[in-house]
Amino acid sequence: MFATTKFGKANAEMGRRLFEIRTVALVSQKQLMSSQKDVNVEDFFKFYSDKSSHDDRYKPLSGADYDRFFSQRSALREPAITRQITSLSYKVGKEMISLAEGMPNEQVFPFTSLSLETKSSTFKLEGKALASALQYIPSQGLPALVAELTAFQNEAHRPPKLPRDIQVTNGGQHGIYQCVELLVDVGDPVITSEFAYTGIHAALKPYKAEIIGISEDKDGMIPETLDSVLGERLRRGLKMPKMLYIIPTGSNPTGTVITEERRRQIYELACRYDFLIVEDDPYVFLNYTDRHTPSFLSLDTCGRVLRLDSFSKVVSSGLRAAWITAPSPLLYRLQLHMQAELLHSCTLAQAILLHLVSCRKTLASHLMGARDFYGKRREALNTALAPLAATIPFHKPDAGLFYWLRVPGVEDVYNMVFHTALQRGLMLIPGHAFMPYNAPCQYLRLTFSKIKYEDMDSAVRTLAELIKDEQQKTLQKPKRLATEG
Ligand SMILES: Cc1ncc(COP(=O)(O)O)c(C=O)c1O
């Protein structure tokens, strides 16, 4: 649970009293009732386990313990006085005469009304509420939204009681970048899965990080491998990683969902080898199984998890609606980064996000709809892929948007993807996109989110032909003789 610090309380209070976004939700009751008939909100938003996570062996990190994790760059950041004043102005709780802030006067803004229709309600901003939604806010985010997200995380993840806080970000990618900047110095080792989301590699590239890729099977990252790799580094006196980046649900690209047992094992390794976990979970609402797998946040008894949530895949990718939940000392430094980088993420987008998360039932109902929508596509692509199953090993993903295929008999799919497939009008992503270095790769990632149903069979037929041709080419390639140099 988030410890209710003085600051946390003030935040919630501030959210209620000071930020004047009053959403005029003109909900058609009939529509709402029909869309929410069978929604069990608590069950849908259950990302915690009923089993205790307490482990006597490891103590929670305290404020000063985090110092060893900060990158040199992050440690140098200092608060901007102007940003502090903005936060203060939202906190004081009464009208103040201000000669302080560099805020524009809302009377010059040209907008008078904003209305957004959702499938079940109308979200309308006018007058003072609209002016506030177009104004500067504290770097952490819209106070009312921060309070709402705090409540949401507490309900959905039930994290162990420690001082934690939330920062609204411009999408999950922004969160990834901020975590890298917070924790990584040039040349540092960083743990990821063997194939990892392109965005983490893009963020790490300029840091020349040593990426320790841990292999996965159908249940995600293998803790025994992680343990043996870290144990070996320790024995050899190599620099130890401070950060593990992981996508626990519907991994991009492999589609795996890490089991509860493995999550617990990986968390225990974080405590034992002293690293922090960046849990990037944008596919958490797209879990097609009926298992309630606890998030790393929910297991975080020691304050080692920075959790990234994003609504990009289920609400809107363009809205950039996302947030980081992290131990307060880490979040404080992330806020300093935000002050220097963006001041804060878009207020209007945050006002819309607030509207969406405020009614859990409507939100759950929408997210269930999104999950069903993608679930049907997952099934359809599975049916289309069925004829390949005998020769091409793949698993139906338990969550997310991707099939991950190994193409046997083809050493490297690069040529196939960028030459022959394009020539035949099929776009594919090669596994290379998810590797931190250049090497031959046998994997392909297939996304089922947008392809038309009627195109699935023909896409798979073309893919089968391409693979057959590529396998033939590999067979026909003259083998190098052992005597050749
Ligand atoms: C695992 C993962 N993290 C982060 C992102 C970026 O998402 P956002 O739109 O929230 O920045 C993606 C997008 O594909 C993703 O797959």
PDBQT file of the ligand as one rigid body, heavy atoms in Angstrom, charges set to zero:
ROOT
HETATM    1  C1  LIG A 501       6.646  -3.084 -23.906  1.00  0.00    +0.000 C 
HETATM    2  C2  LIG A 501       6.359  -1.710 -24.377  1.00  0.00    +0.000 A 
HETATM    3  N1  LIG A 501       6.685  -0.680 -23.606  1.00  0.00    +0.000 NA
HETATM    4  C3  LIG A 501       6.429   0.573 -23.980  1.00  0.00    +0.000 A 
HETATM    5  C4  LIG A 501       5.833   0.838 -25.197  1.00  0.00    +0.000 A 
HETATM    6  C5  LIG A 501       5.601   2.261 -25.571  1.00  0.00    +0.000 C 
HETATM    7  O1  LIG A 501       4.276   2.570 -25.302  1.00  0.00    +0.000 OA
HETATM    8  P1  LIG A 501       3.763   4.054 -25.056  1.00  0.00    +0.000 P 
HETATM    9  O2  LIG A 501       2.889   4.360 -26.194  1.00  0.00    +0.000 OA
HETATM   10  O3  LIG A 501       3.047   3.970 -23.750  1.00  0.00    +0.000 OA
HETATM   11  O4  LIG A 501       4.955   4.952 -24.990  1.00  0.00    +0.000 OA
HETATM   12  C6  LIG A 501       5.498  -0.213 -26.049  1.00  0.00    +0.000 A 
HETATM   13  C7  LIG A 501       4.910   0.056 -27.366  1.00  0.00    +0.000 C 
HETATM   14  O5  LIG A 501       4.831  -0.749 -28.237  1.00  0.00    +0.000 OA
HETATM   15  C8  LIG A 501       5.753  -1.522 -25.620  1.00  0.00    +0.000 A 
HETATM   16  O6  LIG A 501       5.440  -2.580 -26.373  1.00  0.00    +0.000 OA
ENDROOT
TORSDOF 0
